[in-house]
């Protein structure tokens, strides 16, 4: 099979960096991930590793475990502003 016949089998994709903002209760985190974009399908999407990283941060924030969440990105404590 020649090269031209394999072109339809090759998937071209592009990755771009993005910062996801996760908020749970009184905490928020900014986590760097890569979005994968490709022709067709369910694009854009996260890699499995990035999806697991976001889930770990979300669960840590929900449990109040700031130290674990901070391993993956910047963590903030949210406070209401009163006037």
TIMI-2910 file (N, C-alpha, C, CB; in pm, 1 decimal, decimal comma, always signed):
<rs>
+----------+----------+----------+----------+----------+----------+----------+----------+----------+----------+----------+----------+------+
!      n_x !      n_y !      n_z !     ca_x !     ca_y !     ca_z !      c_x !      c_y !      c_z !     cb_x !     cb_y !     cb_z ! resn !
+----------+----------+----------+----------+----------+----------+----------+----------+----------+----------+----------+----------+------+
!    +84,8 !   -117,5 !     +0,0 !     +0,0 !     +0,0 !     +0,0 !    +89,4 !   +123,8 !     +0,0 !    -96,5 !     -0,2 !   +122,4 !  Unk !
!    +63,7 !   +216,8 !    -89,2 !   +145,4 !   +336,2 !   -101,4 !   +114,2 !   +439,8 !     +5,6 !   +126,9 !   +396,7 !   -237,2 !  Unk !
!   +200,2 !   +540,7 !    +11,3 !   +186,0 !   +646,9 !   +111,2 !    +52,1 !   +718,5 !    +98,5 !   +299,8 !   +747,4 !    +97,9 !  Unk !
!     +9,8 !   +745,9 !    -23,5 !   -116,6 !   +817,7 !    -44,3 !   -234,8 !   +739,8 !    +12,0 !   -138,7 !   +844,7 !   -193,3 !  Unk !
!   -229,2 !   +609,3 !     +9,3 !   -338,6 !   +528,6 !    +62,7 !   -342,3 !   +529,0 !   +215,5 !   -326,7 !   +386,2 !    +12,4 !  Unk !
!   -230,3 !   +561,4 !   +279,3 !   -225,0 !   +564,4 !   +425,4 !   -265,4 !   +699,1 !   +482,0 !    -86,4 !   +529,4 !   +472,9 !  Unk !
!   -277,6 !   +800,5 !   +399,1 !   -310,5 !   +933,9 !   +450,1 !   -442,4 !   +936,3 !   +525,4 !   -315,9 !  +1033,2 !   +336,2 !  Unk !
!   -539,5 !   +859,1 !   +482,7 !   -668,4 !   +859,5 !   +551,8 !   -661,3 !   +791,4 !   +688,2 !   -773,1 !   +791,2 !   +466,1 !  Unk !
!   -556,6 !   +713,9 !   +714,2 !   -541,9 !   +643,5 !   +840,9 !   -472,6 !   +731,3 !   +944,9 !   -463,6 !   +513,8 !   +820,8 !  Unk !
!   -389,1 !   +823,1 !   +901,6 !   -312,4 !   +908,1 !   +991,9 !   -403,9 !  +1016,2 !  +1048,7 !   -190,6 !   +971,5 !   +918,8 !  Unk !
!   -400,8 !  +1031,0 !  +1180,8 !   -478,8 !  +1134,8 !  +1246,5 !   -385,9 !  +1249,4 !  +1283,2 !   -551,6 !  +1079,5 !  +1372,2 !  Unk !
!   -421,3 !  +1367,7 !  +1240,5 !   -343,8 !  +1485,2 !  +1274,9 !   -410,3 !  +1552,1 !  +1394,2 !   -332,1 !  +1582,9 !  +1154,2 !  Unk !
!   -331,4 !  +1586,7 !  +1492,3 !   -387,3 !  +1654,0 !  +1608,4 !   -292,2 !  +1762,6 !  +1657,1 !   -416,0 !  +1553,4 !  +1720,7 !  Unk !
!   -346,2 !  +1851,7 !  +1738,1 !   -268,6 !  +1961,8 !  +1790,8 !   -298,7 !  +1972,2 !  +1939,8 !   -300,7 !  +2095,4 !  +1716,1 !  Unk !
!   -197,5 !  +2002,6 !  +2017,6 !   -215,7 !  +2023,8 !  +2161,0 !   -194,2 !  +2171,1 !  +2191,2 !   -118,2 !  +1935,1 !  +2244,3 !  Unk !
!   -277,2 !  +2223,1 !  +2281,6 !   -256,0 !  +2360,5 !  +2327,5 !   -275,4 !  +2365,4 !  +2477,4 !   -352,1 !  +2459,4 !  +2256,4 !  Unk !
!   -197,3 !  +2448,7 !  +2541,1 !   -202,6 !  +2460,5 !  +2686,7 !   -320,0 !  +2547,7 !  +2727,7 !    -71,0 !  +2518,4 !  +2741,7 !  Unk !
!   -378,8 !  +2512,2 !  +2842,7 !   -493,3 !  +2584,2 !  +2896,2 !   -488,0 !  +2574,5 !  +3047,4 !   -627,7 !  +2527,9 !  +2840,5 !  Unk !
!   -539,5 !  +2674,9 !  +3114,9 !   -550,5 !  +2671,4 !  +3260,0 !   -697,2 !  +2649,3 !  +3295,5 !   -495,4 !  +2803,1 !  +3324,7 !  Unk !
!   -723,2 !  +2539,6 !  +3366,0 !   -858,7 !  +2508,3 !  +3411,1 !   -877,5 !  +2562,1 !  +3552,1 !   -885,5 !  +2354,9 !  +3406,3 !  Unk !
!   -992,3 !  +2619,5 !  +3577,0 !  -1027,2 !  +2675,2 !  +3707,3 !  -1126,6 !  +2580,4 !  +3772,7 !  -1086,4 !  +2820,3 !  +3694,4 !  Unk !
!  -1090,4 !  +2529,0 !  +3889,0 !  -1176,2 !  +2435,1 !  +3961,2 !  -1216,6 !  +2499,1 !  +4092,7 !  -1104,2 !  +2298,2 !  +3985,1 !  Unk !
!  -1345,9 !  +2498,6 !  +4121,4 !  -1395,6 !  +2556,1 !  +4246,5 !  -1471,8 !  +2449,6 !  +4323,7 !  -1486,2 !  +2679,7 !  +4219,4 !  Unk !
!  -1433,4 !  +2430,9 !  +4447,9 !  -1502,3 !  +2340,7 !  +4539,4 !  -1510,5 !  +2409,7 !  +4675,0 !  -1428,9 !  +2202,3 !  +4550,0 !  Unk !
!  -1633,4 !  +2431,1 !  +4719,9 !  -1660,6 !  +2494,6 !  +4847,9 !  -1588,3 !  +2627,4 !  +4858,3 !  -1620,0 !  +2403,4 !  +4962,9 !  Unk !
!  -1501,8 !  +2645,4 !  +4960,1 !  -1436,8 !  +2775,7 !  +4977,3 !  -1298,6 !  +2782,6 !  +4913,1 !  -1425,0 !  +2807,8 !  +5124,2 !  Unk !
!  -1265,4 !  +2682,9 !  +4830,0 !  -1135,4 !  +2680,1 !  +4763,7 !  -1150,6 !  +2680,8 !  +4612,2 !  -1056,1 !  +2557,5 !  +4807,7 !  Unk !
!  -1045,8 !  +2730,1 !  +4546,5 !  -1038,7 !  +2726,6 !  +4400,6 !   -894,4 !  +2694,9 !  +4362,7 !  -1086,6 !  +2862,8 !  +4336,5 !  Unk !
!   -877,5 !  +2634,2 !  +4246,5 !   -743,5 !  +2599,7 !  +4199,5 !   -733,4 !  +2628,7 !  +4050,3 !   -710,9 !  +2450,7 !  +4228,7 !  Unk !
!   -615,4 !  +2670,2 !  +4009,4 !   -582,4 !  +2687,0 !  +3867,8 !   -484,1 !  +2577,1 !  +3831,9 !   -522,5 !  +2830,1 !  +3837,6 !  Unk !
!   -523,0 !  +2492,0 !  +3737,6 !   -442,2 !  +2375,7 !  +3700,7 !   -411,5 !  +2382,1 !  +3551,7 !   -515,2 !  +2242,6 !  +3736,5 !  Unk !
!   -283,9 !  +2369,9 !  +3516,5 !   -242,7 !  +2370,0 !  +3376,2 !   -266,4 !  +2232,8 !  +3314,6 !    -94,3 !  +2410,0 !  +3362,7 !  Unk !
!   -330,5 !  +2231,5 !  +3198,9 !   -358,1 !  +2108,2 !  +3125,5 !   -333,2 !  +2133,6 !  +2977,3 !   -504,8 !  +2058,9 !  +3150,1 !  Unk !
!   -339,1 !  +2027,7 !  +2899,4 !   -330,0 !  +2039,8 !  +2754,1 !   -460,9 !  +1993,7 !  +2692,9 !   -210,7 !  +1957,6 !  +2697,8 !  Unk !
!   -513,0 !  +2073,2 !  +2601,8 !   -630,6 !  +2033,8 !  +2525,1 !   -582,3 !  +1971,9 !  +2395,3 !   -725,5 !  +2155,5 !  +2498,0 !  Unk !
!   -639,6 !  +1860,2 !  +2360,1 !   -604,4 !  +1792,3 !  +2235,7 !   -714,1 !  +1821,6 !  +2134,5 !   -586,3 !  +1637,7 !  +2257,1 !  Unk !
!   -674,2 !  +1876,1 !  +2022,6 !   -768,6 !  +1908,0 !  +1915,8 !   -733,7 !  +1826,6 !  +1792,6 !   -767,5 !  +2059,5 !  +1883,5 !  Unk !
!   -835,2 !  +1762,5 !  +1735,2 !   -814,8 !  +1686,1 !  +1613,0 !   -939,6 !  +1698,1 !  +1526,1 !   -783,0 !  +1536,9 !  +1644,8 !  Unk !
!   -924,6 !  +1659,1 !  +1403,2 !  -1037,7 !  +1666,2 !  +1311,4 !  -1142,8 !  +1563,2 !  +1350,3 !   -991,6 !  +1644,1 !  +1166,1 !  Unk !
!  -1268,2 !  +1605,7 !  +1353,9 !  -1377,9 !  +1513,6 !  +1384,4 !  -1376,8 !  +1468,2 !  +1528,2 !  -1371,8 !  +1393,8 !  +1294,3 !  Unk !
!  -1465,6 !  +1377,9 !  +1557,9 !  -1468,7 !  +1318,3 !  +1691,5 !  -1511,2 !  +1415,0 !  +1800,1 !  -1334,4 !  +1263,4 !  +1725,2 !  Unk !
!  -1462,5 !  +1389,5 !  +1919,6 !  -1499,9 !  +1466,1 !  +2038,2 !  -1391,7 !  +1566,9 !  +2071,4 !  -1524,8 !  +1373,1 !  +2157,9 !  Unk !
!  -1360,7 !  +1651,7 !  +1983,5 !  -1253,2 !  +1748,3 !  +2001,2 !  -1309,7 !  +1881,2 !  +2048,8 !  -1174,7 !  +1766,9 !  +1870,5 !  Unk !
!  -1242,7 !  +1956,1 !  +2133,5 !  -1119,4 !  +1925,0 !  +2204,6 !  -1147,3 !  +1840,8 !  +2329,6 !  -1046,5 !  +2054,4 !  +2243,0 !  Unk !
!  -1041,8 !  +1771,9 !  +2375,6 !  -1056,7 !  +1688,7 !  +2494,1 !   -925,4 !  +1685,3 !  +2570,7 !  -1101,3 !  +1545,9 !  +2456,0 !  Unk !
!   -933,1 !  +1636,9 !  +2697,2 !   -815,2 !  +1623,3 !  +2782,0 !   -756,1 !  +1484,2 !  +2764,1 !   -850,4 !  +1649,2 !  +2930,8 !  Unk !
!   -627,6 !  +1472,6 !  +2787,8 !   -567,3 !  +1339,4 !  +2794,4 !   -617,8 !  +1271,4 !  +2921,3 !   -409,8 !  +1347,1 !  +2792,8 !  Unk !
!   -601,4 !  +1142,8 !  +2928,5 !   -642,8 !  +1069,0 !  +3048,3 !   -567,2 !  +1118,7 !  +3171,1 !   -619,7 !   +917,6 !  +3029,4 !  Unk !
!   -438,5 !  +1144,2 !  +3154,8 !   -358,0 !  +1193,7 !  +3267,5 !   -408,8 !  +1327,9 !  +3318,3 !   -211,4 !  +1206,5 !  +3226,3 !  Unk !
!   -440,3 !  +1419,3 !  +3226,3 !   -490,9 !  +1550,6 !  +3267,9 !   -628,9 !  +1540,0 !  +3331,0 !   -495,9 !  +1645,8 !  +3148,7 !  Unk !
!   -713,5 !  +1452,7 !  +3278,9 !   -846,3 !  +1433,8 !  +3338,2 !   -833,5 !  +1378,5 !  +3480,3 !   -932,0 !  +1338,3 !  +3250,8 !  Unk !
!   -741,7 !  +1285,6 !  +3501,2 !   -719,5 !  +1231,6 !  +3635,0 !   -660,5 !  +1336,5 !  +3728,0 !   -627,6 !  +1110,3 !  +3628,6 !  Unk !
!   -573,5 !  +1423,0 !  +3675,2 !   -516,4 !  +1531,1 !  +3755,3 !   -626,5 !  +1627,4 !  +3800,6 !   -408,0 !  +1607,0 !  +3674,9 !  Unk !
!   -715,9 !  +1665,0 !  +3710,7 !   -826,0 !  +1754,5 !  +3746,1 !   -917,9 !  +1690,5 !  +3850,1 !   -906,2 !  +1792,2 !  +3621,0 !  Unk !
!   -943,2 !  +1562,6 !  +3835,5 !  -1028,5 !  +1492,0 !  +3932,3 !   -960,9 !  +1485,2 !  +4068,8 !  -1061,2 !  +1349,6 !  +3882,4 !  Unk !
!   -829,4 !  +1462,5 !  +4072,2 !   -756,3 !  +1458,3 !  +4199,0 !   -762,4 !  +1592,8 !  +4269,8 !   -610,4 !  +1417,9 !  +4175,7 !  Unk !
!   -748,0 !  +1700,1 !  +4194,2 !   -756,2 !  +1833,9 !  +4253,3 !   -896,9 !  +1860,1 !  +4305,3 !   -716,3 !  +1941,7 !  +4150,2 !  Unk !
!   -997,6 !  +1824,5 !  +4227,5 !  -1135,8 !  +1846,7 !  +4268,9 !  -1166,3 !  +1772,2 !  +4398,4 !  -1232,6 !  +1802,6 !  +4158,5 !  Unk !
!  -1125,8 !  +1646,2 !  +4406,9 !  -1150,5 !  +1566,4 !  +4527,4 !  -1072,6 !  +1619,6 !  +4647,1 !  -1113,7 !  +1420,4 !  +4502,6 !  Unk !
!   -949,0 !  +1664,2 !  +4624,9 !   -869,0 !  +1720,1 !  +4734,3 !   -932,2 !  +1848,6 !  +4787,4 !   -724,7 !  +1747,5 !  +4687,1 !  Unk !
!   -976,1 !  +1935,0 !  +4698,4 !  -1040,5 !  +2059,0 !  +4742,6 !  -1168,9 !  +2028,7 !  +4819,1 !  -1070,7 !  +2150,3 !  +4622,2 !  Unk !
!  -1245,0 !  +1934,1 !  +4770,2 !  -1370,6 !  +1897,1 !  +4837,1 !  -1343,4 !  +1847,6 !  +4979,1 !  -1445,4 !  +1788,4 !  +4756,3 !  Unk !
!  -1231,1 !  +1776,8 !  +4998,0 !  -1195,2 !  +1724,1 !  +5129,6 !  -1121,8 !  +1827,2 !  +5214,6 !  -1109,3 !  +1600,0 !  +5114,2 !  Unk !
!  -1091,6 !  +1944,0 !  +5157,0 !  -1017,6 !  +2046,2 !  +5230,4 !   -868,8 !  +2019,2 !  +5236,9 !  -1071,5 !  +2058,0 !  +5368,9 !  Unk !
!   -819,0 !  +1927,9 !  +5154,2 !   -677,2 !  +1890,8 !  +5151,0 !   -602,7 !  +1983,1 !  +5055,4 !   -659,3 !  +1742,3 !  +5108,5 !  Unk !
!   -570,7 !  +2100,0 !  +5105,0 !   -506,8 !  +2203,1 !  +5022,2 !   -366,9 !  +2159,9 !  +4978,2 !   -499,0 !  +2336,2 !  +5099,2 !  Unk !
!   -294,6 !  +2090,2 !  +5064,3 !   -158,0 !  +2048,2 !  +5030,8 !   -155,4 !  +1957,3 !  +4908,1 !    -93,9 !  +1976,4 !  +5149,9 !  Unk !
!   -247,6 !  +1863,2 !  +4900,3 !   -252,8 !  +1773,8 !  +4784,3 !   -292,2 !  +1850,7 !  +4659,1 !   -351,6 !  +1658,6 !  +4809,0 !  Unk !
!   -391,6 !  +1935,9 !  +4669,4 !   -434,9 !  +2014,8 !  +4553,8 !   -322,7 !  +2105,5 !  +4504,1 !   -558,5 !  +2098,7 !  +4589,4 !  Unk !
!   -242,1 !  +2158,3 !  +4596,1 !   -134,2 !  +2250,9 !  +4559,3 !    -20,8 !  +2181,4 !  +4484,3 !    -78,8 !  +2318,2 !  +4683,7 !  Unk !
!    -15,5 !  +2048,7 !  +4485,9 !    +85,6 !  +1975,5 !  +4408,6 !    +62,0 !  +1990,7 !  +4258,6 !    +85,0 !  +1826,7 !  +4446,9 !  Unk !
!    -61,4 !  +2021,8 !  +4220,5 !    -99,0 !  +2026,5 !  +4078,8 !   -116,3 !  +2167,7 !  +4024,5 !   -226,0 !  +1950,4 !  +4058,2 !  Unk !
!   -124,0 !  +2267,4 !  +4112,4 !   -144,5 !  +2403,8 !  +4064,4 !   -160,1 !  +2500,8 !  +4179,7 !   -266,4 !  +2410,8 !  +3973,8 !  Unk !
!   -198,2 !  +2621,8 !  +4147,1 !   -217,2 !  +2726,0 !  +4247,7 !   -354,8 !  +2710,6 !  +4312,7 !   -202,2 !  +2867,0 !  +4184,4 !  Unk !
!   -357,4 !  +2720,9 !  +4445,7 !   -481,6 !  +2705,7 !  +4521,1 !   -512,3 !  +2837,1 !  +4592,1 !   -471,6 !  +2588,2 !  +4623,4 !  Unk !
!   -638,9 !  +2872,9 !  +4591,4 !   -684,4 !  +2997,0 !  +4654,0 !   -799,0 !  +2967,1 !  +4750,3 !   -728,8 !  +3100,0 !  +4546,7 !  Unk !
!   -803,3 !  +3044,6 !  +4857,8 !   -916,6 !  +3037,0 !  +4948,6 !  -1009,4 !  +3151,7 !  +4913,5 !   -871,7 !  +3042,9 !  +5099,0 !  Unk !
!  -1135,4 !  +3119,9 !  +4891,9 !  -1233,4 !  +3220,1 !  +4852,8 !  -1300,7 !  +3276,9 !  +4978,0 !  -1338,7 !  +3159,5 !  +4756,1 !  Unk !
!  -1307,7 !  +3409,8 !  +4982,3 !  -1373,8 !  +3476,5 !  +5095,2 !  -1475,6 !  +3575,2 !  +5039,4 !  -1269,7 !  +3549,5 !  +5188,0 !  Unk !
!  -1591,2 !  +3583,2 !  +5102,6 !  -1690,3 !  +3680,2 !  +5055,7 !  -1643,9 !  +3823,7 !  +5083,0 !  -1826,3 !  +3654,7 !  +5123,5 !  Unk !
!  -1679,4 !  +3909,0 !  +4994,1 !  -1647,3 !  +4051,1 !  +5008,8 !  -1770,6 !  +4120,6 !  +5065,0 !  -1603,0 !  +4115,3 !  +4871,8 !  Unk !
!  -1753,4 !  +4186,2 !  +5176,9 !  -1865,4 !  +4259,0 !  +5236,5 !  -1839,4 !  +4407,4 !  +5225,4 !  -1886,8 !  +4218,3 !  +5384,4 !  Unk !
!  -1946,4 !  +4481,7 !  +5211,2 !  -1931,1 !  +4627,6 !  +5197,4 !  -1978,9 !  +4699,5 !  +5319,6 !  -2006,3 !  +4678,7 !  +5076,5 !  Unk !
+----------+----------+----------+----------+----------+----------+----------+----------+----------+----------+----------+----------+------+
</rs>
